[in-house]
Amino acid sequence: MNVRAFILIQTEIGFSDSVAKQCQELPDTISVDQVTGPYDVIVVVECSSIEELGSKAVTQIQLIQGVTRTLTCPSVHLVKNSIITE
């Protein structure tokens, strides 16, 4: 069973663009949004296990230059899944 998580990222001033672009390149990334408020970027990832989420996805994001803090929110129940096309 795959584990989906929302990773909320705070960045140094002026780094949200580069952090978002680098997060797009990570293998487990589903989506990346730049947002306003207490966090600057929200990344949705999907990993094969909770261990992989912590050791791989979160660690890779924390190593990106400009990332100051992350908050990982694993999904516990999928209510609705919509595919948005542009």
N, CA, C and O atoms as CSV, one atom per row, in Angstrom:
chain,resi,resn,atom,element,x,y,z
A,1,MET,N,N,0.834,-1.186,0.000
A,1,MET,CA,C,0.000,0.000,0.000
A,1,MET,C,C,0.873,1.240,0.000
A,1,MET,O,O,1.776,1.369,0.826
A,2,ASN,N,N,0.610,2.142,-0.912
A,2,ASN,CA,C,1.394,3.370,-0.992
A,2,ASN,C,C,0.990,4.361,0.088
A,2,ASN,O,O,-0.149,4.374,0.554
A,3,VAL,N,N,1.945,5.185,0.470
A,3,VAL,CA,C,1.722,6.227,1.461
A,3,VAL,C,C,1.806,7.570,0.744
A,3,VAL,O,O,2.820,7.891,0.124
A,4,ARG,N,N,0.736,8.346,0.834
A,4,ARG,CA,C,0.716,9.694,0.257
A,4,ARG,C,C,0.875,10.682,1.398
A,4,ARG,O,O,0.303,10.499,2.472
A,5,ALA,N,N,1.659,11.738,1.158
A,5,ALA,CA,C,1.864,12.741,2.208
A,5,ALA,C,C,1.957,14.129,1.588
A,5,ALA,O,O,2.364,14.306,0.440
A,6,PHE,N,N,1.566,15.096,2.394
A,6,PHE,CA,C,1.693,16.506,2.046
A,6,PHE,C,C,2.866,17.030,2.858
A,6,PHE,O,O,2.868,16.938,4.085
A,7,ILE,N,N,3.858,17.577,2.179
A,7,ILE,CA,C,5.022,18.121,2.866
A,7,ILE,C,C,4.971,19.636,2.732
A,7,ILE,O,O,5.095,20.181,1.636
A,8,LEU,N,N,4.784,20.309,3.867
A,8,LEU,CA,C,4.696,21.766,3.912
A,8,LEU,C,C,6.091,22.302,4.176
A,8,LEU,O,O,6.761,21.875,5.116
A,9,ILE,N,N,6.527,23.240,3.345
A,9,ILE,CA,C,7.917,23.694,3.378
A,9,ILE,C,C,7.997,25.191,3.618
A,9,ILE,O,O,7.316,25.975,2.957
A,10,GLN,N,N,8.833,25.578,4.567
A,10,GLN,CA,C,9.190,26.976,4.756
A,10,GLN,C,C,10.564,27.166,4.127
A,10,GLN,O,O,11.442,26.313,4.255
A,11,THR,N,N,10.738,28.300,3.443
A,11,THR,CA,C,12.008,28.578,2.784
A,11,THR,C,C,12.584,29.909,3.266
A,11,THR,O,O,11.891,30.743,3.848
A,12,GLU,N,N,13.862,30.070,3.002
A,12,GLU,CA,C,14.480,31.373,3.217
A,12,GLU,C,C,13.869,32.353,2.227
A,12,GLU,O,O,13.375,31.945,1.175
A,13,ILE,N,N,13.898,33.623,2.550
A,13,ILE,CA,C,13.360,34.652,1.657
A,13,ILE,C,C,14.059,34.567,0.304
A,13,ILE,O,O,15.287,34.529,0.222
A,14,GLY,N,N,13.250,34.539,-0.756
A,14,GLY,CA,C,13.783,34.497,-2.115
A,14,GLY,C,C,14.089,33.111,-2.652
A,14,GLY,O,O,14.568,32.991,-3.780
A,15,PHE,N,N,13.829,32.060,-1.887
A,15,PHE,CA,C,14.166,30.706,-2.322
A,15,PHE,C,C,12.970,29.865,-2.744
A,15,PHE,O,O,13.163,28.735,-3.195
A,16,SER,N,N,11.745,30.361,-2.620
A,16,SER,CA,C,10.592,29.495,-2.891
A,16,SER,C,C,10.554,29.002,-4.334
A,16,SER,O,O,10.192,27.852,-4.580
A,17,ASP,N,N,10.926,29.857,-5.297
A,17,ASP,CA,C,10.942,29.414,-6.705
A,17,ASP,C,C,11.911,28.259,-6.929
A,17,ASP,O,O,11.553,27.246,-7.529
A,18,SER,N,N,13.145,28.419,-6.441
A,18,SER,CA,C,14.143,27.376,-6.685
A,18,SER,C,C,13.820,26.103,-5.910
A,18,SER,O,O,14.067,25.005,-6.408
A,19,VAL,N,N,13.275,26.224,-4.708
A,19,VAL,CA,C,12.887,25.037,-3.946
A,19,VAL,C,C,11.771,24.301,-4.671
A,19,VAL,O,O,11.821,23.077,-4.799
A,20,ALA,N,N,10.768,25.024,-5.146
A,20,ALA,CA,C,9.656,24.393,-5.865
A,20,ALA,C,C,10.154,23.669,-7.120
A,20,ALA,O,O,9.731,22.548,-7.402
A,21,LYS,N,N,11.043,24.306,-7.861
A,21,LYS,CA,C,11.566,23.684,-9.088
A,21,LYS,C,C,12.348,22.413,-8.774
A,21,LYS,O,O,12.228,21.419,-9.490
A,22,GLN,N,N,13.147,22.437,-7.712
A,22,GLN,CA,C,13.918,21.252,-7.362
A,22,GLN,C,C,13.018,20.125,-6.842
A,22,GLN,O,O,13.296,18.950,-7.078
A,23,CYS,N,N,11.958,20.478,-6.146
A,23,CYS,CA,C,11.018,19.460,-5.653
A,23,CYS,C,C,10.315,18.757,-6.807
A,23,CYS,O,O,9.990,17.574,-6.706
A,24,GLN,N,N,10.081,19.469,-7.895
A,24,GLN,CA,C,9.446,18.862,-9.079
A,24,GLN,C,C,10.257,17.695,-9.617
A,24,GLN,O,O,9.703,16.751,-10.180
A,25,GLU,N,N,11.571,17.762,-9.441
A,25,GLU,CA,C,12.471,16.763,-10.016
A,25,GLU,C,C,12.612,15.503,-9.159
A,25,GLU,O,O,13.183,14.514,-9.618
A,26,LEU,N,N,12.109,15.520,-7.942
A,26,LEU,CA,C,12.256,14.361,-7.070
A,26,LEU,C,C,11.350,13.223,-7.552
A,26,LEU,O,O,10.223,13.473,-7.979
A,27,PRO,N,N,11.829,11.986,-7.487
A,27,PRO,CA,C,11.101,10.865,-8.100
A,27,PRO,C,C,9.724,10.564,-7.522
A,27,PRO,O,O,8.864,10.071,-8.252
A,28,ASP,N,N,9.481,10.833,-6.261
A,28,ASP,CA,C,8.199,10.472,-5.642
A,28,ASP,C,C,7.180,11.609,-5.665
A,28,ASP,O,O,6.091,11.471,-5.109
A,29,THR,N,N,7.518,12.724,-6.298
A,29,THR,CA,C,6.659,13.901,-6.290
A,29,THR,C,C,5.464,13.733,-7.219
A,29,THR,O,O,5.605,13.332,-8.375
A,30,ILE,N,N,4.279,14.051,-6.689
A,30,ILE,CA,C,3.052,14.048,-7.473
A,30,ILE,C,C,2.707,15.466,-7.913
A,30,ILE,O,O,2.358,15.695,-9.071
A,31,SER,N,N,2.806,16.423,-6.978
A,31,SER,CA,C,2.521,17.813,-7.325
A,31,SER,C,C,3.305,18.758,-6.422
A,31,SER,O,O,3.717,18.394,-5.320
A,32,VAL,N,N,3.500,19.977,-6.914
A,32,VAL,CA,C,4.202,21.028,-6.177
A,32,VAL,C,C,3.411,22.317,-6.357
A,32,VAL,O,O,3.084,22.701,-7.480
A,33,ASP,N,N,3.106,22.984,-5.246
A,33,ASP,CA,C,2.401,24.263,-5.289
A,33,ASP,C,C,3.159,25.291,-4.466
A,33,ASP,O,O,3.586,25.005,-3.348
A,34,GLN,N,N,3.326,26.491,-5.020
A,34,GLN,CA,C,3.824,27.609,-4.230
A,34,GLN,C,C,2.597,28.270,-3.621
A,34,GLN,O,O,1.611,28.519,-4.315
A,35,VAL,N,N,2.657,28.554,-2.326
A,35,VAL,CA,C,1.507,29.075,-1.603
A,35,VAL,C,C,1.912,30.281,-0.760
A,35,VAL,O,O,3.095,30.582,-0.600
A,36,THR,N,N,0.895,30.967,-0.221
A,36,THR,CA,C,1.146,32.046,0.719
A,36,THR,C,C,0.728,31.594,2.105
A,36,THR,O,O,0.003,30.610,2.253
A,37,GLY,N,N,1.179,32.305,3.106
A,37,GLY,CA,C,0.862,31.938,4.474
A,37,GLY,C,C,2.115,31.505,5.199
A,37,GLY,O,O,3.215,31.912,4.824
A,38,PRO,N,N,1.975,30.688,6.232
A,38,PRO,CA,C,3.147,30.299,7.017
A,38,PRO,C,C,4.111,29.370,6.267
A,38,PRO,O,O,5.270,29.229,6.659
A,39,TYR,N,N,3.634,28.743,5.197
A,39,TYR,CA,C,4.486,27.877,4.384
A,39,TYR,C,C,4.595,28.468,2.988
A,39,TYR,O,O,3.721,29.217,2.552
A,40,ASP,N,N,5.676,28.126,2.287
A,40,ASP,CA,C,5.944,28.692,0.966
A,40,ASP,C,C,5.684,27.714,-0.170
A,40,ASP,O,O,5.323,28.117,-1.276
A,41,VAL,N,N,5.867,26.436,0.105
A,41,VAL,CA,C,5.714,25.394,-0.917
A,41,VAL,C,C,5.029,24.197,-0.261
A,41,VAL,O,O,5.333,23.846,0.879
A,42,ILE,N,N,4.100,23.573,-0.993
A,42,ILE,CA,C,3.503,22.316,-0.546
A,42,ILE,C,C,3.754,21.272,-1.629
A,42,ILE,O,O,3.430,21.466,-2.800
A,43,VAL,N,N,4.342,20.163,-1.197
A,43,VAL,CA,C,4.669,19.078,-2.114
A,43,VAL,C,C,3.841,17.865,-1.723
A,43,VAL,O,O,3.758,17.514,-0.546
A,44,VAL,N,N,3.230,17.228,-2.708
A,44,VAL,CA,C,2.530,15.966,-2.477
A,44,VAL,C,C,3.422,14.856,-3.029
A,44,VAL,O,O,3.831,14.882,-4.190
A,45,VAL,N,N,3.711,13.886,-2.170
A,45,VAL,CA,C,4.546,12.752,-2.578
A,45,VAL,C,C,3.798,11.451,-2.326
A,45,VAL,O,O,2.869,11.395,-1.520
A,46,GLU,N,N,4.218,10.416,-3.028
A,46,GLU,CA,C,3.672,9.090,-2.793
A,46,GLU,C,C,4.827,8.103,-2.767
A,46,GLU,O,O,5.584,7.992,-3.731
A,47,CYS,N,N,4.955,7.392,-1.661
A,47,CYS,CA,C,6.042,6.439,-1.464
A,47,CYS,C,C,5.462,5.061,-1.172
A,47,CYS,O,O,4.275,4.930,-0.874
A,48,SER,N,N,6.295,4.049,-1.259
A,48,SER,CA,C,5.810,2.681,-1.049
A,48,SER,C,C,5.606,2.336,0.425
A,48,SER,O,O,4.904,1.376,0.742
A,49,SER,N,N,6.218,3.115,1.335
A,49,SER,CA,C,6.059,2.838,2.762
A,49,SER,C,C,6.319,4.110,3.567
A,49,SER,O,O,6.867,5.083,3.049
A,50,ILE,N,N,5.925,4.090,4.825
A,50,ILE,CA,C,6.173,5.224,5.703
A,50,ILE,C,C,7.675,5.389,5.943
A,50,ILE,O,O,8.164,6.508,6.100
A,51,GLU,N,N,8.399,4.271,5.971
A,51,GLU,CA,C,9.850,4.330,6.139
A,51,GLU,C,C,10.502,5.033,4.955
A,51,GLU,O,O,11.401,5.856,5.129
A,52,GLU,N,N,10.041,4.701,3.749
A,52,GLU,CA,C,10.573,5.340,2.550
A,52,GLU,C,C,10.229,6.830,2.539
A,52,GLU,O,O,11.039,7.653,2.112
A,53,LEU,N,N,9.052,7.167,3.000
A,53,LEU,CA,C,8.657,8.568,3.080
A,53,LEU,C,C,9.661,9.353,3.922
A,53,LEU,O,O,10.135,10.409,3.505
A,54,GLY,N,N,9.978,8.840,5.089
A,54,GLY,CA,C,10.902,9.548,5.977
A,54,GLY,C,C,12.333,9.524,5.508
A,54,GLY,O,O,13.010,10.552,5.531
A,55,SER,N,N,12.804,8.376,5.084
A,55,SER,CA,C,14.220,8.240,4.753
A,55,SER,C,C,14.571,8.773,3.374
A,55,SER,O,O,15.721,9.129,3.119
A,56,LYS,N,N,13.600,8.829,2.496
A,56,LYS,CA,C,13.884,9.220,1.116
A,56,LYS,C,C,13.291,10.583,0.776
A,56,LYS,O,O,14.032,11.545,0.572
A,57,ALA,N,N,11.989,10.676,0.715
A,57,ALA,CA,C,11.333,11.897,0.232
A,57,ALA,C,C,11.594,13.097,1.141
A,57,ALA,O,O,12.025,14.148,0.668
A,58,VAL,N,N,11.339,12.949,2.433
A,58,VAL,CA,C,11.495,14.079,3.347
A,58,VAL,C,C,12.962,14.489,3.438
A,58,VAL,O,O,13.278,15.679,3.409
A,59,THR,N,N,13.844,13.522,3.547
A,59,THR,CA,C,15.278,13.823,3.640
A,59,THR,C,C,15.759,14.562,2.401
A,59,THR,O,O,16.518,15.524,2.519
A,60,GLN,N,N,15.338,14.137,1.221
A,60,GLN,CA,C,15.757,14.810,-0.013
A,60,GLN,C,C,15.297,16.260,-0.032
A,60,GLN,O,O,16.046,17.137,-0.461
A,61,ILE,N,N,14.089,16.523,0.423
A,61,ILE,CA,C,13.574,17.890,0.445
A,61,ILE,C,C,14.341,18.729,1.459
A,61,ILE,O,O,14.674,19.880,1.178
A,62,GLN,N,N,14.623,18.177,2.624
A,62,GLN,CA,C,15.331,18.929,3.650
A,62,GLN,C,C,16.756,19.298,3.234
A,62,GLN,O,O,17.330,20.242,3.777
A,63,LEU,N,N,17.324,18.573,2.291
A,63,LEU,CA,C,18.681,18.858,1.821
A,63,LEU,C,C,18.736,19.958,0.754
A,63,LEU,O,O,19.824,20.409,0.394
A,64,ILE,N,N,17.586,20.391,0.247
A,64,ILE,CA,C,17.555,21.426,-0.789
A,64,ILE,C,C,17.944,22.768,-0.180
A,64,ILE,O,O,17.442,23.154,0.875
A,65,GLN,N,N,18.843,23.470,-0.858
A,65,GLN,CA,C,19.281,24.782,-0.376
A,65,GLN,C,C,18.092,25.735,-0.306
A,65,GLN,O,O,17.318,25.846,-1.257
A,66,GLY,N,N,17.954,26.423,0.829
A,66,GLY,CA,C,16.874,27.376,1.014
A,66,GLY,C,C,15.731,26.848,1.850
A,66,GLY,O,O,14.896,27.630,2.304
A,67,VAL,N,N,15.665,25.532,2.071
A,67,VAL,CA,C,14.631,24.954,2.911
A,67,VAL,C,C,15.031,25.172,4.370
A,67,VAL,O,O,16.125,24.787,4.782
A,68,THR,N,N,14.140,25.790,5.150
A,68,THR,CA,C,14.439,26.033,6.561
A,68,THR,C,C,13.671,25.104,7.490
A,68,THR,O,O,14.124,24.809,8.596
A,69,ARG,N,N,12.497,24.640,7.033
A,69,ARG,CA,C,11.679,23.787,7.894
A,69,ARG,C,C,10.669,23.023,7.050
A,69,ARG,O,O,10.186,23.526,6.035
A,70,THR,N,N,10.353,21.799,7.479
A,70,THR,CA,C,9.303,21.022,6.810
A,70,THR,C,C,8.333,20.469,7.855
A,70,THR,O,O,8.693,20.245,9.010
A,71,LEU,N,N,7.111,20.260,7.417
A,71,LEU,CA,C,6.094,19.590,8.225
A,71,LEU,C,C,5.459,18.540,7.325
A,71,LEU,O,O,4.874,18.872,6.293
A,72,THR,N,N,5.571,17.287,7.709
A,72,THR,CA,C,5.064,16.190,6.894
A,72,THR,C,C,3.726,15.714,7.439
A,72,THR,O,O,3.596,15.388,8.619
A,73,CYS,N,N,2.727,15.681,6.550
A,73,CYS,CA,C,1.367,15.281,6.917
A,73,CYS,C,C,0.957,14.079,6.071
A,73,CYS,O,O,0.456,14.258,4.961
A,74,PRO,N,N,1.159,12.850,6.573
A,74,PRO,CA,C,0.730,11.676,5.819
A,74,PRO,C,C,-0.798,11.632,5.726
A,74,PRO,O,O,-1.497,11.955,6.687
A,75,SER,N,N,-1.296,11.234,4.576
A,75,SER,CA,C,-2.736,11.108,4.370
A,75,SER,C,C,-3.224,9.821,5.037
A,75,SER,O,O,-2.602,8.766,4.913
A,76,VAL,N,N,-4.345,9.930,5.746
A,76,VAL,CA,C,-4.901,8.749,6.398
A,76,VAL,C,C,-6.174,8.250,5.730
A,76,VAL,O,O,-6.583,7.106,5.932
A,77,HIS,N,N,-6.809,9.128,4.918
A,77,HIS,CA,C,-8.048,8.729,4.256
A,77,HIS,C,C,-8.270,9.620,3.038
A,77,HIS,O,O,-8.386,10.838,3.176
A,78,LEU,N,N,-8.328,9.032,1.862
A,78,LEU,CA,C,-8.584,9.762,0.634
A,78,LEU,C,C,-10.085,9.952,0.487
A,78,LEU,O,O,-10.819,8.974,0.344
A,79,VAL,N,N,-10.550,11.186,0.520
A,79,VAL,CA,C,-11.963,11.488,0.427
A,79,VAL,C,C,-12.386,11.630,-1.023
A,79,VAL,O,O,-13.411,11.085,-1.432
A,80,LYS,N,N,-11.593,12.368,-1.808
A,80,LYS,CA,C,-11.912,12.582,-3.217
A,80,LYS,C,C,-10.616,12.763,-3.977
A,80,LYS,O,O,-9.685,13.402,-3.486
A,81,ASN,N,N,-10.553,12.210,-5.160
A,81,ASN,CA,C,-9.381,12.353,-6.009
A,81,ASN,C,C,-9.856,12.856,-7.355
A,81,ASN,O,O,-10.553,12.148,-8.082
A,82,SER,N,N,-9.476,14.084,-7.683
A,82,SER,CA,C,-9.862,14.678,-8.961
A,82,SER,C,C,-8.619,14.904,-9.791
A,82,SER,O,O,-7.576,15.298,-9.271
A,83,ILE,N,N,-8.731,14.658,-11.059
A,83,ILE,CA,C,-7.627,14.949,-11.971
A,83,ILE,C,C,-7.911,16.303,-12.600
A,83,ILE,O,O,-8.947,16.505,-13.233
A,84,ILE,N,N,-6.982,17.222,-12.417
A,84,ILE,CA,C,-7.141,18.578,-12.958
A,84,ILE,C,C,-6.253,18.692,-14.197
A,84,ILE,O,O,-5.056,18.410,-14.144
A,85,THR,N,N,-6.841,19.099,-15.287
A,85,THR,CA,C,-6.074,19.308,-16.502
A,85,THR,C,C,-6.069,20.789,-16.828
A,85,THR,O,O,-7.043,21.499,-16.583
A,86,GLU,N,N,-4.978,21.233,-17.375
A,86,GLU,CA,C,-4.865,22.658,-17.721
A,86,GLU,C,C,-5.133,22.874,-19.178
A,86,GLU,O,O,-5.085,24.008,-19.654
